């Protein structure tokens, strides 16, 4: 972690994920950003990243490839991601307790992020 004179905190960390690729994460959060956020977005973003990182450590991603990669490579990524977003959105508040409802929201966000990847990949210039 590096601290800058302008109250910017930068964290640069290279992470090796199960597929062997390296991920470089470089967040920059300034005091200005923290004061602008009205809905705790900074903390939520950190929590979302932590949640996503943990999914790469779970049983279904310990092999070299995740099933999601095969689904996306087969051209079914949009349906898969949007379908799962709908599933967890509709389940929110109906199954389990408030802690489970919160996990459902994290899943919706994670599938939305994966869909951003599919969208960007399919819509390159």
C-alpha positions in Angstrom: 0.0 0.0 0.0 1.3 3.4 -1.0 0.2 6.7 0.5 0.4 9.8 -1.6 0.6 13.5 -0.5 -2.9 14.2 -1.9 -4.7 11.9 0.6 -4.9 9.2 -2.1 -4.3 5.7 -1.0 -3.2 3.3 -3.8 -3.0 -0.4 -3.3 -1.3 -2.4 -6.0 -1.4 -6.1 -5.6 -0.8 -8.9 -8.1 -2.9 -11.9 -7.4 -2.6 -15.3 -9.1 -6.0 -16.9 -9.5 -6.8 -20.6 -10.0 -6.6 -20.3 -13.8 -3.0 -19.1 -13.5 -3.6 -15.6 -14.7 -2.5 -12.6 -12.7 -4.9 -10.0 -11.7 -3.7 -6.5 -10.9 -6.0 -4.5 -8.7 -5.2 -0.8 -8.3 -7.9 1.0 -6.4 -7.5 4.7 -5.6 -9.7 6.1 -2.9 -9.3 9.7 -2.0 -10.7 11.6 0.9 -12.7 13.5 -1.7 -14.3 10.3 -3.0 -15.2 9.2 0.5 -17.0 12.5 1.3 -18.9 12.4 -2.0 -20.3 8.9 -1.5 -23.7 9.2 0.2 -24.7 5.5 0.2 -21.5 3.8 1.5 -20.4 2.9 -2.0 -16.7 2.8 -1.2 -17.2 0.2 1.5 -19.7 -1.7 -0.6 -17.2 -1.8 -3.5 -14.5 -3.3 -1.2 -17.0 -5.8 0.1 -18.1 -6.8 -3.4 -14.4 -7.4 -4.4 -13.9 -9.5 -1.3 -17.0 -11.5 -2.1 -15.9 -12.1 -5.7 -12.4 -13.0 -4.6 -13.8 -15.6 -2.2 -15.8 -17.2 -5.1 -12.5 -18.0 -6.8 -11.5 -20.0 -3.7 -14.7 -22.1 -3.5 -15.0 -25.7 -4.7 -16.4 -25.0 -8.2 -13.4 -22.9 -9.2 -10.5 -24.9 -7.9 -9.8 -26.5 -11.2 -8.2 -24.6 -14.0 -11.5 -23.5 -15.5 -14.9 -22.5 -14.1 -18.1 -23.9 -15.7 -19.1 -20.2 -16.4 -16.1 -19.9 -18.7 -17.5 -22.8 -20.9 -21.0 -21.3 -20.9 -19.6 -17.9 -22.0 -17.3 -19.5 -24.6 -20.3 -21.4 -26.0 -22.1 -18.1 -26.6 -24.6 -18.5 -23.8 -23.1 -15.9 -21.4 -25.8 -13.3 -21.6 -28.7 -15.7 -21.0 -26.8 -17.4 -18.2 -25.8 -14.1 -16.4 -29.2 -12.3 -16.9 -31.0 -15.5 -15.9 -29.0 -15.7 -12.7 -29.5 -12.0 -12.0 -33.3 -12.5 -12.3 -33.2 -15.6 -10.1 -31.4 -14.0 -7.2 -33.3 -10.7 -7.6 -36.7 -12.6 -7.4 -35.4 -14.7 -4.5 -34.3 -11.6 -2.5 -36.3 -11.4 0.8 -38.2 -14.6 0.2 -35.7 -17.3 1.2 -33.6 -17.4 4.3 -32.9 -14.5 6.6 -31.5 -10.9 6.1 -28.0 -12.3 5.9 -29.0 -14.6 3.0 -30.9 -11.8 1.3 -27.7 -9.8 1.4 -25.8 -12.7 -0.2 -28.4 -12.8 -3.0 -27.7 -9.1 -3.7 -24.0 -9.9 -3.9 -24.7 -12.6 -6.4 -26.8 -10.3 -8.5 -23.9 -7.8 -8.6 -21.3 -10.5 -9.4 -23.4 -11.8 -12.3 -23.9 -8.2 -13.5 -20.1 -7.7 -13.5 -19.6 -10.9 -15.4 -22.3 -9.7 -17.9 -20.3 -6.4 -18.3 -17.4 -8.6 -19.4 -19.6 -10.6 -21.9 -21.1 -7.3 -23.2 -17.7 -5.7 -23.7 -16.2 -8.8 -25.3 -19.1 -9.2 -27.7 -19.3 -5.5 -28.6 -15.6 -4.6 -29.3 -15.1 -2.2 -32.1 
